[in-house]
Amino acid sequence: MQVDPATTALVITDPQNDFLSPKGVAWPLVKDSVAANHTIEHLEALLQTAKSQNFQVFVSPHYYYPYDQNWQIGGAMEHWMHDAKMYQRKGPLSLEGFQGSGADFLARYKPYIEDGKTIITGPHKIFGPEANDLALQLRKHGITRVILAGMSGNLCVESHMRELTEQGFEVAVVHDATASAQLNGLDGDQAAQTNFRMIASASWTTAETVQKMKAAQR
C-alpha cells in the first residue's frame, strides 16, 4: 500500500479519556496494553506527522446518550460499557459536562483535533463505522486509502478495519498505535494483532508509518 496526502487519510478511533486517561473507566482493562505498545505517544506522533505532512485527519468518536442506556439487546462489551457509564454525554445537542469527561478527547491530542481542519464524524454506536458518516466523509474528500489507529484494537479499530475494507478502501493499521482490554484470561491485543495482519492491506509500526508519510509526495 502506497500513501500520499491527496488520497490517503489518517483515521483515529476513540482518542478519548475513558480509554486513554488513568481516570477513564476502561483504563484498568487497557493500561498494560497501552504501556506495552506506547499507544498514547504513538497516536500523538501520527497526529503530529499527519498535520505537518498535510494528510487529512478523521476522528471517529464513541458517544452514548441517556436514551442509549435503554437498549434491550447487546454483546458482552456493550453491556460492560453501559454499566460503566462509558462515553456518556448529556445528549447529542448538549456539551454540558463534556469538557474533561470520559467522552472528551485526551488533552494532549486536542491541538491536533480541535484545529478546525480535523473532520470529526458522527459517533459510532457499537464498534464499527456502519452507523456513522465516516465512509461518506472519506469518499466526499477523495480518500481511497486509510491509515488506521486508535482504541481499542480488537473492538473499534478492528471493526473499522473490516468495514472500511468491505467498503473498498485500502487500509493500513498501525498496530502499535492501539491497545486492547486484557481480562479473564483474554488478550484483546493479541487477537487484534492477528487479524490486522490477516485482513488489512498493511500492518505497520508507528515508526514505519511516520517514515512513509514523510516520504510521500503530493
Beta strands, then each sheet from edge to edge (+ up, - down):
strand 1: 8-13
strand 2: 56-60
strand 3: 119-120
strand 4: 145-151
strand 5: 170-179
strand 6: 182-183
strand 7: 186-187
strand 8: 202-204
sheet 1: 3+ 2+ 1+ 4+ 5+ 8+
sheet 2: 6+ 7-
end
